[in-house]
Every structure is written in structure tokens, then in C-alpha cells.
Amino acid sequence: MQRNPVFRTVGEAAERLGFPAYVVGGYVRNLILGRESKDIDFVCVGSGIQLAQEVATLLGGTRVTVFQNFGTAMIRHQDMELEFVGARKESYREDSRKPIVEDGSLSDDQNRRDFTINAMAIGLNAGNWGELIDPFGGVQDLSAKMIRTPLAPDTTFSDDPLRMMRAIRFAAQLNFDIDADAFDSIVRNAPRLKIISMERIIDEVNKIILTPKPSYGFKLLFHSKLLHQFFPEMALLQGVEYVGGNAHKDNFYHTLQVLDNLSKVSNDLWLRWAAILHDIAKPATKRYDPNHGFTFHGHEDKGARMTPGIFRRLKLPMGENMTFVQKLVRLHLRPISLAYEVTDSAIRRLLFEAGDDIDGLMILCRADITSKNVEKVTRFLKNFDLVEQRMKEVEAKDHIRNFQPPVSGEDIMKALGIGPGKIIGVIKDKIKDAILEGEIQNNRPEAWELMKRIATENGFTVTLIEQTNETPTDPNAGDRDTDSGFSPKEK
């Protein structure tokens, strides 16, 4: 408090206006925990907007952003975000989480807070400077590492069901427990989550995913039945079936282990989503074969097809982040199969299909090794080392990652003197496959010769002669849709 001059400024502004003012909520919690905070919430018994404007004046005319409908205001000062609101009390209707708001006292404001650890306040006026106001035992709950509600949990969670998601998010972020009565209330009130927008839900989910050990939060979501409300596909992964003495692993807990493994080495949200979704289609593809036990054939392809629908329903971004996750779900078994038999052609195809996402794919595949057999895990990881080494060697030699065929579709049309048609795609695919299988090198002269041979076999005549003064080893020499590659006379 003493080291941050903004508190003295807010206190001075409050004295000028005659408002009791307090710093509240997350800042107080983090101050006690020794955690850094850049967002600071202030409550005053009066107008939060007026207090913000007075503070801005004392700070030298800093800009104030006013949210008139909510009675709040915000100031960006240095690297901090300061938010101001008047103390209020709230009441709720059964069918909405939007409260009816009235002016209130500090006590009213603390009563409406979600958890005891967020309901503490510190006085900023001259008469109570630095005084901690903790009516619900928030300090004790911080010490006990406990998430507890200020009021009866059914009241807290039924009024605003998003608080159930926040309870689990705080437990996951702080590695706290949830009070037994509060958790029982979450189970009872889980269906109330339906009145919350998916955008608000997924914001909390993403914060859980980004915790150091996200499995903890997901286990709480599952056991509270909240997960079933918004992400039933993931809940369906849980469980083991036994038939004829055969069983399969619990894919829910396997997924969480993969997510934790990956989270140890990457903070990338979308790579973590790929871990969550990599086996999402296993329930839909599960079959029992008396000779082979349980199988999940094609779960990677079906999972990739499910990914856009899941992203759309969960209000996750549908652009390149979804495409990245979808690609990793589709390819996640490929490096594992390579670990058994490493061939250059298989390496080329994987590099071609994964492109710049190959590093993320390999991180996911390493995380996917969850056997309790230490020797098996060690063997797989060593094989992955070999696969990655071969990838580097093949890429250095063949320039496959994100390669464009050395002979373009326009080149083929000009060489054959024809317009667009099926044969163009056939020739391009055969050139691509020949390069990936190692039948020809990834360069324009060899691709051009193969193009002529395929065209001739299909009854076409090549009317242009390839110019040969380009560097033969340049894999991108023909990656142009212009007239380059043809002599002026031939044009």
C-alpha cells in the first residue's frame, strides 16, 4: 500500500468528495498472497464515476473511460488499470444473471461478492487508511487454501451461475480446495449454467486450460457436472467398458494426463486445446472385436471433422486457431506410427501435411505417451528423437515443409495448350506424390519431365519446351503462375 502512490491519490480524491473509499477484491487477495496485480478495483460509498474523475484530475488530467450504464469508470495509469464503482447491493430474477442494482453500503457490496477471498477491502480515507475489512474470514480462507462463498452457496450460485465456473477457475489457478458445502451447491445448481452465455463460460474454461496443471480444474468440472452442461463430448470420454476380459483405458483421464504433460512444456492455448480434442471421437468410433479387443479406428479423422462444430458451439475462434487444432487432431497418430518404422517417404508426407505446425504436432505426440510402463515410455521417446532427427535430414535434403510443386497448374496448361480441366489436377497430384515418395527430386527439371510423361500417357501433346537455365536444385524455381520458365520464342 505504502509503496504505490496511486492509493494516496485515490484517498485524497475520496476525502475531497467526502466519499468513504476502499480498494477491494482481487488486489487485496493478491496482496495478501504476495502475487502481483495490475488491475485494481476501487469501491466508494458514492459515485464511482465522480471518484474516477477526481483521481484523474489529481493525476494530471488522465483520460477517464466512463461506462454510464453500469455506473463504473476506468483509468489506465502507467502499467495499471484502475476501475471505480459505487458500493451497491444486488437482487436477481430466476431467469437471468443480470441483477437489479441499487446504491448500497460497503457491507452490501461485500455481501454481493462471489467468494470470501474476494470480499476483503482496505480503507483509503484518512480515518481508516490501510485498515483491512474482512467480514467473512477471507484471510483465514486464504491461509486454509479454501474457496468459500460469503452468503449461503445456493444463493450465491443460483443468483449468478457464472460464479460456479469462477469457483473452479480460482481453485485451479490458486491450487485451492472448494468448500464441501459450496461444491455440493455447484452440483445442485449445475443446470443453472444454461442461462450463461457461452462466451462467458469459455472465457473461464480458457483460464482453467492455461493453469499450470489444468487437469485439476477439469476434474472439478466433471465431478460437479458443469462439464456436462457445455462440453458433453469431453464428458463422454470418461469410463471403462469390460467385455470378455478385455477393457480399454479411461480416455477422459488419459486426455487430462496428455494435457498436463503438454502444459509442462508449452503455454500455447491452442496446442492445449489440441490435447483436449485429440481423442474426442473415441466414444463415437469405439468397436469391440473378439480377436483384437476394443478398437477406435479412424478416431483421428472423425475427431478432425468434429473440431469445427465444437469450436463453433463453444464460441471459440473459427479461423487459423481452429485450423491448427483440427490439423493436429487429424495427424496426431502419424508420428507414433513412424516411431515403429521410419521411412523417408513417410517423413516427407508428414512434413508436407504438417507444414509449419510440425513442431507443435511433435510436442503433442510426446505428451500422448502416457503408459505406466516406464520402459515403454522411454523407448517411444527415444524413437521420437530418431523421427525428429530424420525430419531434419529429409527437410535439409528435399525442402518438403510447405513446398509448392515445382510445376504449377498454369505451367501445365501452357505446356499442353489447354484450359482448366481434370487432367491438370491429376498431373499435379502425381508430381506431388512422386516427390513425397522419393521417386523424383523436388526440383523443376525432374518435375517437368514427369509432367511430360504423364501428359503423353494420357494422350496430350506437350507444345512447349522447358527452359533449363534455372538452378536445377532450386525447389521453388517453378513456383510461379506467370510466363517464367518459357523462352520468348516459345511464347
Secondary structure, 3 states (H helix, E strand, C coil): CCCCHHHHHHHHHHHHHCCCEEEECHHHHHHHHCCCCCEEEEEECCCHHHHHHHHHHHCCCCCCEEECCCCEEEEEECCEEEEEEECEEEECCCCCCCCEEEECCHHHHHHCCCCHHHCCEEECCCCCCCCEECCCCHHHHHHHCEECCCCCHHHHHHHCCHHHHHHHHHHHHHCCEECHHHHHHHHHHHHHHHHCCHHHHHHHHHHHHCCCCHHHHHHHHHHCCHHHHHCHHHHCCCCCCEECCEECCCHHHHHHHHHHHHHCCCCCHHHHHHHHHCCCCHHHHCEEECCCEEECCCHHHHHHHHHHHHHHHCCCCCCHHHHHHHHHHHHCCHHHHHCCCCCHHHHHHHHHHHHHHHHHHHHHHHHCCCCCCHHHHHHHHHHHHHHHHHHHHHHHHHCCCCCCCCCCHHHHHHHHCCCCCHHHHHHHHHHHHHHHCCCCCCCHHHHHHHHHHHHHHCCCCCCCCCCCCCCCCCCCCCCCCCCCCCCCCCC
